[in-house]
Amino acid sequence: MQQAWREQAEEKFRSAFVQIGWSGDNFLIFGQLTDDLLYTSSTEDNQILCTYGDAFEIFLGDASGHGYVEFHIAPNGKRLQLLWPDGELYQKVGRKEATLSSFLVDQPIFDFSQWTEGDIWCICASVPVATFLPPETTLEGRTLRASFSRYDYSSAAEPPVLSSTSPHAVLSFHRQQEWAEVQCQHAHSNL
């Protein structure tokens, strides 16, 4: 992860790495986030988790369209699930022209597990293709857009340190033009 919108990383910036892959109809994510103190005061799913404490964010969409999913994971196992059918709708919510509740999904639509190893917060997530691609679509040969972001809190009293896998020119994780393009191809072996 990085803080590309800053000239140099904040002093409290901690490293984080994300690996991705796919299997069948699921996009797979594994994150390792160095964290001095995991913190959240969230109490239920679909709260805006990044305002309650540490949060790992997943953004996935098809490169040929503008819709995408946004998922948050908190260290206490809570999740936020948003389906954005159009990239412009996020901006309308920010301007109060639309409500966030219109895009929330109550029933769990992705699976994840998490654990800690010393000062490393590990997250493993599986996102079904059907959540962000048209029905009957497979990942083979597809180009996706993906980005992963992080809110790293030291305490409730201090602002979080933000970072992303994307080289955002300005601090806005929803800037799809800066998300990575991911080619879904099977690896072949000559064994």
PyMOL commands that set and color helices and strands:
alter all, ss='L'
color gray80, all
select helices_A, chain A and resi 49-51+87-94+100-103+129-131+176-178
alter helices_A, ss='H'
color red, helices_A
select strands_A, chain A and resi 16-23+26-34+55-62+68-73+79-84+111-117+120-128+143-152+161-164+180-183
alter strands_A, ss='S'
color yellow, strands_A
deselect
rebuild
show_as cartoon
